[in-house]
């Protein structure tokens, strides 16, 4: 029987390939807002509406966190990022207010509060799209290729589970996804012809994106996702014009939506497609011979993720426990893992280069 390995990727994994860690997203949003360089769907062609929305979002943030206005900018970077709230805190704060209909400020209520939530989600998307356009630096491409090489060979069964939106792994899997050799956890609409691509039966390679992706969009009418193996399509939902690029084949009037579950501790995942992806991820954990956590710190607030891990491990019906390997920088996350898995784990504290032997 083929060896089954699950690779569980957090933000630290994508950081190896040039993407920001979660704690760097809010500083980038603020920096770009202050320089009028955040919202720009078509690079080099900022619209008046996008300029207006930048002003609105910065005003919302300043009302929620008035002390942020006193934090200076030095050489394009904030002087001390420790004084800037994490994007998870900001999104959770806003999501809490939306969920309970609690205006955090007299002028930020009802439609304005929903707009605040929408603009924050777009801001996260825009920051990641900026990094999507950047070329690899240093040994980033080498790390990605070395990590993906044994997975692409396909000698054993592999599942990649990720909390990230970026397309570094998608790019490496592009040919296999086009050939429908990768189980993405759901049937979806092919962006090329609008036809439904079914999940391949018995696929040796599974790729589950728990929080959505920059190359996914969702139709609220028919419920299907569009998935584009070629690259980012999330930007389409933020364009003002409604056309074939941001509508579904079932309707030319209803705009598609992005599928980016924000890193908030309040947000509730009810989308049936994502629930199916999460179920597939849990089943892969349940049947795995080995689980490799890369760049994921297993933070206490990630209760939903911890739930699928624990339920998967406790539903093995006598199957031996999987080998656990943790790939992290430093030892900060070690207690989170030993609390959940015990001390009999392989904990690597020098990151992906140590794991790959580079």
RACORPE-V571095 format. One record per residue. RES is the residue in one small letter. PHI is phi in whole degrees, -180 to 180 (999 if undefined). NEAR is the number of other C-alpha atoms within 8 Angstrom. Layout:
RES_PHI_NEAR / RES_PHI_NEAR
This chain:
x_999_2 / x_-66_6 / x_-67_7 / x_-113_12 / x_-116_13 / x_-107_14 / x_-107_12 / x_-107_12 / x_-107_16 / x_-110_14 / x_-60_13 / x_-65_12 / x_-68_12 / x_-67_16 / x_-59_10 / x_-62_11 / x_-106_12 / x_104_10 / x_-103_11 / x_-77_11 / x_-71_10 / x_-57_9 / x_-74_9 / x_-99_10 / x_-72_13 / x_-64_11 / x_-58_12 / x_-67_9 / x_-60_12 / x_-64_9 / x_-60_12 / x_-69_10 / x_-63_12 / x_-67_8 / x_-100_7 / x_61_9 / x_-136_8 / x_-106_12 / x_-88_12 / x_-165_12 / x_-62_9 / x_-99_6 / x_-58_6 / x_87_5 / x_-137_7 / x_-68_11 / x_-92_7 / x_-61_6 / x_-63_6 / x_-65_10 / x_-62_11 / x_-62_8 / x_-68_10 / x_-63_12 / x_-63_9 / x_-63_8 / x_-64_11 / x_-62_11 / x_-65_8 / x_-58_10 / x_-63_9 / x_-65_11 / x_-74_8 / x_-77_8 / x_-130_7 / x_-61_8 / x_-70_7 / x_-63_8 / x_-61_7 / x_-89_5 / x_-86_10 / x_-82_7 / x_-117_9 / x_-130_7 / x_53_4 / x_80_6 / x_-129_8 / x_-69_11 / x_-63_8 / x_-154_7 / x_-66_8 / x_-64_5 / x_-90_6 / x_-104_9 / x_-62_8 / x_-66_11 / x_-60_11 / x_-63_11 / x_-65_9 / x_-63_9 / x_-64_13 / x_-65_13 / x_-60_8 / x_-67_11 / x_-62_12 / x_-61_10 / x_-65_12 / x_-67_12 / x_-61_7 / x_-100_6 / x_53_8 / x_-114_9 / x_-67_12 / x_-77_8 / x_-154_8 / x_-55_6 / x_-98_6 / x_-121_11 / x_-142_13 / x_50_8 / x_-63_6 / x_-66_9 / x_-67_13 / x_-65_10 / x_-67_8 / x_-58_12 / x_-61_12 / x_-62_8 / x_-69_10 / x_-64_10 / x_-63_10 / x_-66_9 / x_-61_11 / x_-60_10 / x_-61_12 / x_-66_12 / x_-61_12 / x_-69_11 / x_-64_10 / x_-59_8 / x_-72_9 / x_-64_9 / x_-85_6 / x_-82_6 / x_-77_4 / x_-63_9 / x_-120_7 / x_55_5 / x_-101_7 / x_-61_11 / x_-67_10 / x_-62_7 / x_-62_13 / x_-63_11 / x_-64_9 / x_-68_9 / x_-69_9 / x_-82_9 / x_-53_8 / x_-66_9 / x_-69_10 / x_-71_7 / x_-64_6 / x_72_10 / x_-70_6 / x_-119_10 / x_-80_11 / x_-135_13 / x_-127_13 / x_-107_12 / x_-112_13 / x_-136_11 / x_-95_10 / x_-96_13 / x_-92_10 / x_-68_11 / x_-113_12 / x_-62_9 / x_-71_7 / x_-57_8 / x_-62_10 / x_-67_9 / x_-97_9 / x_-53_10 / x_-63_7 / x_-68_9 / x_-67_10 / x_-58_8 / x_-84_6 / x_56_10 / x_-105_11 / x_-121_13 / x_-84_13 / x_-92_11 / x_95_11 / x_-149_10 / x_-74_10 / x_-150_11 / x_-82_12 / x_-77_12 / x_-67_9 / x_-75_4 / x_-135_5 / x_68_8 / x_-78_7 / x_-81_8 / x_-96_9 / x_-84_7 / x_-67_11 / x_-70_9 / x_-75_4 / x_69_4 / x_-62_9 / x_-77_10 / x_-127_13 / x_-123_12 / x_-138_11 / x_-115_15 / x_-103_13 / x_-67_11 / x_-113_13 / x_90_12 / x_-160_13 / x_-68_16 / x_-108_12 / x_-120_15 / x_-137_14 / x_-128_12 / x_-100_14 / x_-74_8 / x_-79_7 / x_-94_6 / x_87_7 / x_-85_11 / x_-92_11 / x_-96_11 / x_-128_11 / x_-115_11 / x_-63_10 / x_-81_6 / x_155_9 / x_-62_11 / x_-129_11 / x_-60_15 / x_-61_10 / x_-60_8 / x_-72_12 / x_-97_8 / x_-74_8 / x_-71_4 / x_-73_4 / x_-100_11 / x_-153_7 / x_-67_7 / x_-76_6 / x_-131_10 / x_-129_14 / x_-94_11 / x_-65_6 / x_-86_6 / x_-161_8 / x_-103_11 / x_-118_6 / x_-92_9 / x_-70_11 / x_-68_12 / x_-119_10 / x_-74_10 / x_-118_12 / x_-132_11 / x_-76_8 / x_-64_9 / x_-74_8 / x_-117_10 / x_-84_8 / x_-100_7 / x_-60_9 / x_-106_4 / x_-93_7 / x_-117_6 / x_-59_6 / x_-63_6 / x_-66_9 / x_-65_12 / x_-61_10 / x_-69_10 / x_-61_14 / x_-64_11 / x_-64_8 / x_-63_10 / x_-63_11 / x_-65_12 / x_-66_9 / x_-65_11 / x_-65_12 / x_-63_12 / x_-103_9 / x_-70_11 / x_-89_10 / x_-150_11 / x_-124_14 / x_-115_12 / x_-93_13 / x_-120_15 / x_65_14 / x_-120_12 / x_-88_8 / x_53_9 / x_-66_7 / x_-58_6 / x_-76_5 / x_-82_9 / x_-69_7 / x_-66_6 / x_-67_7 / x_-59_9 / x_-64_8 / x_-69_11 / x_-67_10 / x_-65_8 / x_-66_10 / x_-63_14 / x_-72_10 / x_-91_8 / x_-115_7 / x_-91_10 / x_49_5 / x_90_4 / x_-66_5 / x_-55_5 / x_-61_6 / x_-74_8 / x_-71_8 / x_-111_10 / x_-120_12 / x_-118_11 / x_-113_15 / x_-139_17 / x_-93_9 / x_70_8 / x_-105_7 / x_-58_5 / x_-89_11 / x_-56_8 / x_-59_7 / x_-61_11 / x_-81_10 / x_-67_11 / x_-64_7 / x_-89_6 / x_-114_8 / x_86_8 / x_-85_5 / x_-86_6 / x_-128_11 / x_-97_7 / x_-103_9 / x_-106_12 / x_-104_9 / x_-113_11 / x_76_13 / x_-59_12 / x_-58_9 / x_-65_9 / x_-62_10 / x_-87_9 / x_72_5 / x_-100_5
